C-alpha cells in the first residue's frame, strides 16, 4: 500500500465517521404512551414521517402502551398500528395435545397507518413526550 493510498483511506474513513456522527447527533429521543379509547396498546408500531419529506422516517415498537424512538427534529406525520393479542387453544393432532397460540388483531383504524394520518407532532428537543389516544371508531356527525 502506498502512502497516498493510505491517506486516501484515512480521509474516507474519517469522512464516513464524521458524517455518521453528525447524522446521529441530529436525532432526538421521543417517548410517550399510545392508547386506543383510553386503553394502552399491547403491541404495535409508531412511525414519525417528515411532513416536508426532507428527513428519514423513524419509528419504534409499542409495548404495553409505551414507546421510545430516536427521531430527527421537525414537523412529523405520525403513523400508528396498534395490535391486541388474543390467546386461543390449538389442538395438535399428531401429539394429541393442546397448546396456547397468540393472534395479533389490529385495533387502530387503518387511516392512522397511512401517509395521510391525521396525527401530527412537532419534534424539537431531547426528552419530549408525545402521547396519543386514538378512537377505535369514527364518530358520526
ABEGO torsion letter per residue (X at the ends): XBAAAAAAAAAAAAAAAAAAAAAAAABBBBBEBBBBGGBBBABEBBBBBBAAGABBBBBBBBBGGBBBBBBBBEBBBBBBBBBBBBBBBBBBAAAGBBBBBBBBBBABBAAAABAABABBBBBABBGBBBBBBBBABBBBX
